[in-house]
Amino acid sequence: MNRKTIQRLACFFFVALIGVFSGCTQNLKPAQTWASSSQMVLVVVPDWNSDHGSLQTYTRKDGVWQAASEPQAAVVGRAGSAWGQGINPVPHDGPIKREGDGRAAAGVFRIGDAFGYADHAVTALDYRAMHVDDYCIDVPSSPLYNQIVDTRNADPSIVAGSTEPMRRDLHADGDQRYRLGFIIQHNAADTPGAGSCIFAHIWKSPDTPTAGCTAMDGAVMERLLAWLDPKQQPIFVLLPQTQYRNLQKGWDLPAR
């Protein structure tokens, strides 16, 4: 077995075992990256500039995605959406997510920890109880960019200027939007300026878009957290309608 063959085999097994995208994935179909996922949270918006959409959950059985819930209303970024840094290759047919652009991250993403104001939540996801000193760092120059940090334990110069307190109820007149939510793993490499602190959380109202997250009614979020199972390797997908139609078969997305 020559060296080139060994490298190809190593590349294949690396992707299969870890499920990350890198130069190794360029010869794989995109859907192979999330082939082991059997839960999907899907948000479809009318177009790149829409600030609202439809959210539905799906379960994969015998290789086929089946609806697990009825469609629910959701709101996204005030400026719409843009291609984020997820586990899919980024097509060249739309805007690219940047820090402060007011757009939600589009693409296919792993789902991270759940979070909220209470000490516990009804979910199988790892749960992080937020406190008054917890901030998500949205300052691109910080080495802690795109990370949730207890600022009591951080160098003040590193977290200075962050505008994303995780206890919005204590910092923003009782705001309940982060009472429950989960992390959408956009920009997992923490690339400066590529966009930070992308969550799914409770909306302020059905008519109030976000700064770049996906938001929904509180009861919808509660049901979603209770349904998500990390053993099923759940993914979060957000796409405009045209891109969804074009990518549905190649990315092995549910038929709608």
Secondary structure, 3 states (H helix, E strand, C coil): CCHHHHHHHHHHHHHHHHCCCCHHHHHCCHHHHHCCCCEEEEEEECCCCCCEEEEEEEEEECCEEEECCCCEEEECECCEEEECCCCCCCCCCCCECCCCCCEEEEEEEEEEEEEECCCCCCCCCCEEECCCCEEECCCCCCCCCCCEEEHHHCCHHHHCCCCCECCHHHHCCCCCCCCEEEEECCCCCCCCCCCCCCEEEECCCCCCCECCCEEECHHHHHHHHHHCCHHHCCEEEEEEHHHHHHHCCCCCCCCC
